[in-house]
Every structure is written in C-alpha cells, then in structure tokens.
Amino acid sequence: MTGATRNSIASKNSFESIQYAASTSNDDSFSHNFNLQLTVHKLNERNYLKWAQSMKLVIDGRGKLRHLIEIWVAVRDYYLDLEKSSQIFDLKTQLQQSKQGKRDITTYYNEMVTLWQELDQCYDDVWENSNDCAHHKKKEENDWVYMFLTSLNQNLDEVRGRILGRKPLPSIHEVFS
C-alpha cells in the first residue's frame, strides 16, 4: 500500500470516526457546525504536534474530547510515526548533501552539529547496559568525523589526511579545533 493511499485511508477513517463521535453527541451545535474550520493547521505527515495541540484545545473547549479518545490515539500513533520518519529522512538527506562550499569552517561545523543533534533527538535508543551506549556513541562520533571530513573543501586535503592518520580517530570536537 502506498503512503498516499495509506494517508487517504487514515484520513477518511479519522474523518468518519470524528463524524460518528460528533453525530452521537448530545450537543447539536457541535454536529451542525462540523464543517467549520477548527484550526489553521491542516494535518499532514510533518505537523502532527502543532495540529494535535490546536485540535485538542478546540475540541476540549467544546467538552467533546472524551468522545474522541480512541480515534485520537490512532491518529497520533500514525502521524507521529510518519512525522518522525520524514524528519529523519530530511535530516539525513541534508547531512549527506552538505558541503562546506563558501562557508567558513566554524559556520559549517556549527550547522553540521545542529543537524546531528536534531537527528539524535529523533531516536529513542534503549541500551542493555552502559557499554552498549558508549560503543554506539563512539561509532556515531566516528561517523560524524567521516561525514564532516568528506564534506570539507579540497584545499583541506592535507589536514584531512593528518586527522585520518591518527589512531584512535579523534572526536568531532578535536577535529574541528
């Protein structure tokens, strides 16, 4: 099933469930005004959190949130997963396509660190013990070093060679300084 088909099915099911909840409500003003725009945020795979906050405020303000709990959980799970996947994809694409170009090293390094930190926030890593975490962090740090070095301008080839010749590979902060 394609993402577009899955999105349309989920949206249709969400809409039908919300219509059902509204039509079974005792408050006729809510169901009669169902076609009103409740929020400026149109739900898509990238804005679930903003959309959810806006919708919850409106629906709870009308005293209807308890009627929609089940569908709310289903929509949340579906769109948060899509949002996270899209965000990870976008960040990894930016990192892979990034080149120093005309930017100075400090500006470029800071941009890369920001992207790496955003990417880290997308994962919910669970470790069996502290050794797992330390091993993963070292591997990740090495990946950052390689990514940073490969994206630097060619005039830094000599520096790149000296850094890659060091054992063990220095941290990203050492590479930058």
Secondary structure, DSSP 4 states (H G I P E B T S, - for coil): --HHHHHHHHHHHHHHHHHHHHHTSS-HHHHHTTTS---S----TT-HHHHHHHHHHHHHHTT-GGGGHHHHHHHHHHHHHHHHHHHHHHHHHHHHH---TTS-HHHHHHHHHHHHHHHHHT-----SSHHHHHHHHHHHHHHHHHHHHHTS-GGGHHHHHHHHTSSSPPPHHHHH-
